[in-house]
Structures are given as C-alpha cells and as structure tokens.
C-alpha cells in the first residue's frame, strides 16, 4: 500500500494526522506541499478522489484568498486550481492519498483511518 500525505509540519492537524498514520503502522511518503506544490494534474486527481470541487479544497481564511479575489471565482475550477498551484498555502491540509485510488482530508485526523481498512 502506497500512502502519501500532503503535509505542513507547522500545522497541528497535519502533524496529528501523520502521527495517527504512523501509530497504525503506516510509513507514508511525506510531501511538504509548501516546498513542493502539487501540479494541476495532481490537484485535479486529488479533488476527483475526494469527490469535491476545487473550491472545497481552498483555505478561505488565507490572505491570498482575499488578495486574489477568489471569492468571486469559486465556480471557475481552472482559476482555483491555478491559484492553489501558485499559492500552495491556499490548499487545505493534510491530504492523504492511498494507492492513487482513494483520498481523505485529515480534518479531523481520524478521517484518514477509513483509508487504511
């Protein structure tokens, strides 16, 4: 089983999710997405696996959300995806992907346990 966590070590939920995976015997590949942002194809795959629209993966409290006027663009998936690639702080975290076939958002961290069964 290949497990990838899109992780921000400064985020408590991200740290808790990583710890929860490790406690369950999973050694995930850790992608610090602020240093290595996913490309558009990867983000499209993630939102498809999560069965959500790109806007649902946005952190709407970030300064970039306001400065880029994204509130008026929430229905434009391409604009939202481009914004997340250019400004990875906008990406909600943590995201856990298993075998490129299933994904969960670690909010709360226990959400990812369903992926391990």
N, C-alpha and C positions, 0 to 999 in steps of 0.2 A: 504494500500500500504506500503510495507516494502522497505525502501531505506537505502542503505549502502554506505558510502563514505570512500574510502581508502585515508587517509588524512595525509599530513605532515604539521603541523602548522607553520613551518618555511618557507613554500613555498607560495609565493603571489598568484599564480594561484589556489592553493588548498584552501587558505583562501577565495578568491573571489568566488570560486565555492560553498563552504559551505555557505557563506553569501547569495548567489543567491538562493540556495535551501531554506534557512530559510525565505527569503523575499517572496517566493512563498508558504509559509505555510507548508513546509516540515521540519520535525524534524528527520534528518537521524541518523541512528546508525553510529557513527564515529569510524573507525578503524585506529589507528595510526600505520600504517604498518611498520614503522621503529622499533617500540617497539614490535609489534605483527605481524610478517611477515606471509602472507598467505602461506599455504602449496601448494604442487604441484597440488593437485586435485583442489584447489580453483583457482590457476592461470590458469590451463587448462580450467576451466569453464569460467573464465573472458575472456580469449583470444577467446574462442568459441563465447561468447555473443558479443564481439566486432567485430567478424568476421575478425580477423587478425592472423598473425603468431606470436609466442612468441617474435621473434626478433624485431617486430614492437612496442613492449611494453618496449623495452630497452632504458635506458638513456645512449646514446653512448658517452656522454661527461664526464662521471664519471671516476675517477681514476681506479676503479675496472674493468671497461670495458677494459681498456688498459692492466692493470697488469694481468688479466686473459686471455688475448689474445682472446677475444670473437669475434673480427672482422673476424677471420678465422673460427669461429664456427656458424655463423649466420643461416646456413641451418640445424643445428642439434638442433631441438626443445628441446630434453631432456637436453642437455648441457645448453642451455639458461635458461630453467625453473629451473634447479638445481642452476645455478648461481644467479638467482633472489631470490630464497628461502634463499640461504646462504648469499647473499649480497643485502638486500632489497633496498638499495639506488639506485640500478640499475632499479627499477620499475618506469616507467613513472607515473606521478600523476597529478591530482587526478583522481580516477576512481569511478564512481557512478554506482551502480547496483540496479535495481528495481525488486523486487519480484523474484529474482534469474532467471529472464527471459529476461531482457534487460539490456544493459550497455552502458555507454558512457565515453569517456575520456574528462575531463574538460579543454581541450586546444583547443579553448578558453572556458572559463567557460560557455558561452551560449550554448555550445554543449549539456549540460545536460537538457536543457529545453524541448527538444523533448521527453524525458523520462516521463515527468510529464503530458502530454496531454492525 
